[in-house]
Amino acid sequence: MPYEFRASALIAATVVLTAASAAPGSAAEIRVLSANALNIAERNLAADFTKNSGQQVSFVFGSPGQVEQRLKAGEAYDVVIMPAQAAAAHDKDWRPESRHPFARVGIGLAVREGTKLDLSTVESTRKALLEARSITVSDSSTGGLSGPNAQKVLANLGIADAVKPKLVLSASGQDQIAKGEVDIGLFNVSEIPRAKGVIMAGPVPASVQVYINYDAAIPAGSTAVEPALALLKYLTSPSARPRWQAAGLELAGD
């Protein structure tokens, strides 16, 4: 069944908020800390949410590693969206029953505009990567998961060792693709394209795909719990799903 944040499922989280929560209908600012892969869809949907509700939403985006650092530093937020495994490790920091699956994103292939690749089968995808002069994946030194997941896809395809000599770890891989310096890049689908002149050839086949699963949770220290619940319900509503799909992400339950 498609997942939605419903107030009725969060009674334990809401009965204790009387003094701490913004009053219903107030124009509370909802502070969101989120993994950067969800950036485009979240900003677009939050703008509509603000237009409809009058409640402002402010975002801080970063790699999963940077999100973790901000939480450990004690920064205050009303909603946190981060990789599921990391979110589970912070369960003591969330309001009871407020952590739930939110969305997921897989790996796609980025190429220079005008390039066509056959990604219809595992074999054709393997062939395209083996024939490429160079391949780039994200440098994971800032704590991102796109690079490691891309390399898992290469392993699933059985070509990790074969392409290792031409693999480029880069923080600006899509710029290099646009300039013709690199043939193919493997990135989160939601992050393609990030440079002019780059297009997505397509996602990798389902049988070799690797996903990042994201959870959303409300921190125990949130002072805008009811607005945060309303925002999460809006972000996961049926009407929001096409916006997530257009941004290359799948909501939990899809």
N, C-alpha and C positions, 0 to 999 in steps of 0.2 A: 504494500500500500504506500503511495507517495507520502513522504515525511513532511509534516508541517509542525511549526512551533505553535502549540495551542496552550492558552492560559490554563485550561482545565487539566492539562497534563503536568502543570507546574505549580499546583496548589501549595506544595511544601515550600516552594521557593517564594511564593507571593504572600502567604499569610503573615510572614514576619517583616514585611517591608513597610508597614504603615508610615512610620516617620521618615524612613530613608528614601522612599520613592517619590518621584515627582508626581504631583496631583494629576489625575486624568485630565487631558485636554490642555495641560500646560505646555509651553514651548520649550521643553527641556532639550538641552544639547545631549545627544547620544554619542559617546566617545567609543570608537571602534578601532581595535588593533587587529590587523588582518595580514595574512600571507599575501604577497604581492601578486600571485597567480590569479587571484580573484578580483583584482583591481578594477578592470573595466566594467564588468557587470555590476559590481557593488556600487560604484560611483553613479552609474546611470540609474539604477533602481532607487538608490537613496535620494537622488534629486527628485524623482517622482513622489517618493514617500514624503519628503519635506513639503512639496507642493500640496499634497493631499491632507497632511496632518498639521503642518505648521511647525513640526519638531525638527530642529536642525541636527544634522549628522556630521561629525568630524571624523576623519580617517587618519590613521598612521599605518602605512604599509611597509613591509620589509620581507627579506628572505625568512624562511622558517627559523634559521639561527638568530637573526636579528629580533624576531618576535620573542623568542625564548629569552634573549638578553634583556629586553624591555620588561618582561614579566619578572625576571629575577631582580631587576633594579627597583621593583616596587612601584612602577608607573601605574596610574589609575585609569581603568577603562570600564565601560558598561557592557561591551560585547568583545569577545576574543574569538577569532577564527584562525585555526592553526592545524597542522597535521594531526591526525587522530591519535597516533601513538604518543606524541608529545603532550596533547591535551589530556590524555588519560593519566599521564605522570603528574599532572597538576590538579587532580581531582579534589584535593583538600582546599584548593583556592577558589573553587566554583561554588555558587549557590546550589543547594541540594536539588538533584534531578534536572539541572539546567543544561548539562552537556549532552548533545545529540549529534548524530551524523548530519553533515550539511551538504557537501558536494565532493566531487572527485574530478581529476583531470589526468589525461593520458599523454603519451608522447606522439608528436607529429614530426613530419619532415619539412624543413624549410629550404626553399631553393630560390634562385634568381628568377625574376619575372621573365616569362617566356619559356622556361624550362618545364618539360613534362616528364613525369615519372610514372611507371606502372607499379602501383602499390596494391594491386587487387589480390595478390596472393603472397604467402610467405616467401616463396621462391623468387617471385619478381622483385620483391622488396630487397631480399638478400642480394640479388643480381645488381640492382641499382646502386647499392652501397658498395659492393665490391668493385664496381666499375668506376666509381667516383675517384677523382684525383686526390681529393682531400675531404675530410669530414670534421665538423666542429660540434662540440657539446659545451654546455656552460661550465665555467670554472666554479667549483663548489666551495671555494675558500671562504665565502661569506655565509655559508650555512644553507645554501639552496639545495633542493632535492632534484631539480631537473637534470643536472649533469649525471649524478649517480643513477637515476632511473633510466636515462638515455643509454648509459653503459650496460645496464641490466638488459635493455632491449637488444643491444648488440650481442650480448651473451645468449639471450633466448634465440636469436637468429643463428647462433653458432659461428659468428664471424668476429668475435671480440679480438682474438689473436691476429687474425688476418688483416684487420683494418688498423691495428694499433700503430703501425709506423706512420700512417697518414692522419691520425687523430689529433685535432687541435683543441686544447682546452682554452677557452677564451671568455672574457666578460663582454666582448663586443662581436660575437660570432655572426650575428645577422648583418652587421655593418660590413663584415668581411665578405659575406655572401653577396651583398648588394654590389660590392666593388669587383666581384669576380675573383677574389683571392681564395675563396673556399667554395666547393661545389654544393655540398649538402650540410645542413645542420639538423640535429635532433634536439627538440625543445618541447616544453609543455605546449600543448595545442593552444591554450589560452594566451600564449605569449608570441604567437605567430600571426601576422608579421609585427615586428618591432622596428623595422627599418624600411625606408622607401626603396621600392624596387625588389622587395622580397615578398614571396607568396608561400602559402602552405600547399605542398603537393598532396597532402592528405595525412590522416593518422596511420600509424603502423597497424598491421592486421591484428585482430582481437586476440588470436592465439599467442602472440608474443608481446602483447601490450603490458605495460607496467603503469599503475595508477598511483597518484598521491591522493589519499582520502583525507578530507578535512572535517573536523568537528567544530561546532560553534558552542560557546558556553558564556554564561553570565558570571563575572567575578563576584566573589562574596562581598567585596567592598563597593559594588555599584550603588550609586545614589539615584539612578534613573531606571529601575528595574522594569516597571510597567511600560515605559516607552521603548526600552530595549526589547521586551517581548513582542511589542507591536511591530517593531522594525524587523525582527527575525521572522515573524509570521508573514509580513509583506514580502520579504526576500524569498520565501519558500512557497509563496502562493502559486496556484496554477497559472495565473496570468503572467507570472515572472519567468516561467520556464523557457519560453522562446528566447528571452534575453540572455539567459544562461547558456542555452544551446548555441546562440549566435556568437557568444564569447568563448566557445570551445570547452565548456564545462557541463557536467551532468549533476543535477541536484540528486541528493540521496533519495532513493525510491524510484528513480527513473528506470 
